[in-house]
Amino acid sequence: MACENNLVVKQIMDLYSQISNLESLKPSKNVDTLFGQLVSTCLPTDTNIDVTKIHDEKVKDMRSHLIKLCGEAEGYLEQHFSTIIGSFEDNPLNHLHIFPYYNNYLKLSKLEFDLLAQHTSHVPTKIAFIGSGPMPLTSIVLAKFHLPNTTIHNFDIDSQANALASNLVSRDPDLSKRMIFHTTDVLNAKEGLDKYDVVFLAALVGMDKESKVKAIEHLEKHMAPGAVLMLRSAHGLRAFLYPIVDSCDLKGFEVLTIYHPSDDVVNSVVIARKLGGSSEARSSQIGRCVFMPCNCSKVHAIINSRGMKKSMIEEFSAIE
Ligand SMILES: C[S@@+](CC[C@H](N)C(=O)[O-])C[C@H]1O[C@@H](n2cnc3c(N)ncnc32)[C@H](O)[C@@H]1O
């Protein structure tokens, strides 16, 4: 059936035409309602929509523009709430729950931490988060709840995002010391990238395939062999909201796991290891781990077995 005749795709296209006609994407009742409807329309995972198999140019063009609009709106939303939360007299980190998607970040960061723990034998001392934003919630949640002795270096192209973000953590006795901010385009971050055990690449860094692959190639060039790259991708209808990262985009890396949540965590998580690391680093993996999509944030590591239902797992191999 032609994709644009698909009822859900028609609903997404209708929401897209309303969103693309908005005067501004800054938070307002109308903007919040439309994006709330868009997210709930794209959340179901029981559809057979595969955006990579859409040939209808109109739908493909709509998707690439919609991803950009979502990214722009997400930036404004973070700016808006970071300004409010940062204005509290006491420690702003006591008020993070005011951010509408705070619970999603609690679940996404727990999922990413669980995946990291499945594939590494030691606690990372230094992490880089590329594209941290005005509300660097991934870094804050990881530092506060999962990695109490890790320093997180946050990179963002936007100096205002970093100013808002550093204000959020400035009055926290612990995170003010463990959260460092750098203003730079990821493509200009060279020296020092080989000092990180783990590098996260935000979903909004590289909003189309070409720029995503460019960022990944840059990181592959400058990361340490054996270091872990955590990326965010999308699957099914959710790929109308965020770009997809495929295994074939990760040349120079060994893709360890691609995990597609089936709850309200929108992003899929991709974890890969830069080739050339020590055998010790590789042996710290527990085989070719694959994960079954599940609602709970506890990730079930299942050693790959050919008998697994293909549709629920993706097998990985090193990409030279
Ligand atoms: C809105 S944040 C989302 C991340 C989210 N705050 C988190 O904690 O997971 C994404 C950020 O990526 C930044 N960004 C986009 N392209 C970038 C690039 N090429 N280099 C560095 N930062 C970039 C944007 O300025 C934006 O602030």
The ligand as an SDF file (V2000), in Angstrom:
LIG
                    3D

 27 29  0  0  0  0  0  0  0  0999 V2000
   18.9710   19.9370   22.6290 C   0  0  0  0  0  0  0  0  0  0  0  0
   20.3750   19.0060   23.0720 S   0  0  0  0  0  0  0  0  0  0  0  0
   19.7090   17.4260   23.3360 C   0  0  0  0  0  0  0  0  0  0  0  0
   20.5830   16.5500   24.2520 C   0  0  0  0  0  0  0  0  0  0  0  0
   19.9220   16.3960   25.6100 C   0  0  0  0  0  0  0  0  0  0  0  0
   20.0110   17.6450   26.3660 N   0  0  0  0  0  0  0  0  0  0  0  0
   20.5490   15.2650   26.4470 C   0  0  0  0  0  0  0  0  0  0  0  0
   20.9230   15.5380   27.5920 O   0  0  0  0  0  0  0  0  0  0  0  0
   20.5800   14.1150   25.9570 O   0  0  0  0  0  0  0  0  0  0  0  0
   21.2230   18.8160   21.5190 C   0  0  0  0  0  0  0  0  0  0  0  0
   22.3180   19.8520   21.3740 C   0  0  0  0  0  0  0  0  0  0  0  0
   23.1880   19.4710   20.3180 O   0  0  0  0  0  0  0  0  0  0  0  0
   23.8680   20.6570   19.9280 C   0  0  0  0  0  0  0  0  0  0  0  0
   24.5400   20.4270   18.6290 N   0  0  0  0  0  0  0  0  0  0  0  0
   23.9530   20.2860   17.4140 C   0  0  0  0  0  0  0  0  0  0  0  0
   24.8910   20.1030   16.4620 N   0  0  0  0  0  0  0  0  0  0  0  0
   26.1010   20.1230   17.0870 C   0  0  0  0  0  0  0  0  0  0  0  0
   27.4530   19.9960   16.6500 C   0  0  0  0  0  0  0  0  0  0  0  0
   27.7650   19.8100   15.3480 N   0  0  0  0  0  0  0  0  0  0  0  0
   28.4560   20.0700   17.5730 N   0  0  0  0  0  0  0  0  0  0  0  0
   28.1620   20.2560   18.8850 C   0  0  0  0  0  0  0  0  0  0  0  0
   26.8990   20.3990   19.3700 N   0  0  0  0  0  0  0  0  0  0  0  0
   25.8850   20.3330   18.4810 C   0  0  0  0  0  0  0  0  0  0  0  0
   22.7660   21.7100   19.8660 C   0  0  0  0  0  0  0  0  0  0  0  0
   23.2970   23.0190   20.0260 O   0  0  0  0  0  0  0  0  0  0  0  0
   21.8720   21.2870   21.0380 C   0  0  0  0  0  0  0  0  0  0  0  0
   22.0670   22.1260   22.1660 O   0  0  0  0  0  0  0  0  0  0  0  0
  1  2  1  0
  2  3  1  0
  2 10  1  0
  3  4  1  0
  4  5  1  0
  5  6  1  0
  5  7  1  0
  7  8  2  0
  7  9  1  0
 10 11  1  0
 11 12  1  0
 11 26  1  0
 12 13  1  0
 13 14  1  0
 13 24  1  0
 14 15  1  0
 14 23  1  0
 15 16  2  0
 16 17  1  0
 17 18  1  0
 17 23  2  0
 18 19  1  0
 18 20  2  0
 20 21  1  0
 21 22  2  0
 22 23  1  0
 24 25  1  0
 24 26  1  0
 26 27  1  0
M  CHG  2   2   1   9  -1
M  END
$$$$
